[in-house]
Amino acid sequence: MKYLVLLGDGMADEPIDQLEGKTPLEKAHTPNMDRLAATGTVGLVQTVPEGFHPGSDVANLSVFGYDPAECYTGRSPLEAASMGVELGPDDIAFRLNLVHLVPHFGKLYMGDFSAGHIATADAVRLIEALKENLEDERFEFHPGVSYRHLMVWRGGKDGMRCVPPHDITNQCIGEHLPVGEGAEELIHLMTQAQIVLKNHSYNMRREQQGETTANSIWLWGQGKLPRMETLEQRAGLRGSVISAVDLIKGIGIYAGLEVIEVEGATGYIDTNYRGKAEAALAALDTGDFVYLHVEAPDEAAHAGNLDDKIRAIEDFDREIVGRVIEGLEGEDYRVLVLPDHPTPVARMTHTADPVPFILYASGVQSEGAGAYSERSAASSGVRYDSGASLFQALLEPGQGRS
């Protein structure tokens, strides 16, 4: 038996007046997900436990079958694992976003949490400048992909409250700076980074051309080294994780999965969907589990771009779901299709609402739904109270349902 999770990050949404009360998922043309929904099980799952921030870290840990209350220490240690950065027991990893801040009447506002989706090659140059000017025995800078990078505070503080930058688009940053023990040192580091970045040739050129710059860093998502059992230890599964995002790769590494790199996978709407699908099919030749993650719907929703979100959902349906199901014809498999959390376009950030899922088994006919959507999932009456319970149902039919 082959097992797959096909995850469209942030696909779930809310009814939108512009779509005559439909959600982007209802508006999008998704014949492949609808076909699975018609003969599979459709329902809702609560991927974000009560009391947790609805981040992709917590939600994906849940979908991977883990209980965040038992193993979650923060987002960035997971990303550190993907980047090959080792943490000691007293070290704190932080996500470092390259961002674009906008001055307005003496205050600074979060203009773009992705610095215009800066190209990785340009971002690496900026991180190298930060390393050269600011790195010491305490603070380390590690380049990642596009705007997503890592800072490690050796022997640092981890009791601060830090706000994700995608939650404060167009808001004054003064009200959202780190607070708590160690916050002053972080804020000082961010201020020093602004000086380094302002004088970098990349930003000077873009500013002259009136383009979005990467004029600051934003530190958040901090945490210490987590302890997690592998999926082989927990469920006897061996397999792979496919994503352009270090966070998901890091969870996969802690889960004992092989990370498969796909050329052209960007974490944005221009990602190589078909390449990811082909990589998943190839991985199932030797393994029995694949977790395939696509970031594009979430990125579009964070930008407030409705058209891009619908397009990303349709691309996910056609190039991921359609191609994978076609490639598995004649195989015995079980597949779970879902988002990790909602990212409503109107809100431009995550919510903790339950998300719709499809649980489909080859050769099994269930009384499914006419289409895959938030509405059809809610009306089905099927609900799981955690991602871990739904993951168990993927492996053992009929288990974990609330």
Summary of the structure (lengths in Angstrom):
residues: 402
radius of gyration: 20.8
end to end distance: 25.3
largest distance: 64.2
contacts: 1454
relative contact order: 0.23
helix: 37%
strand: 21%
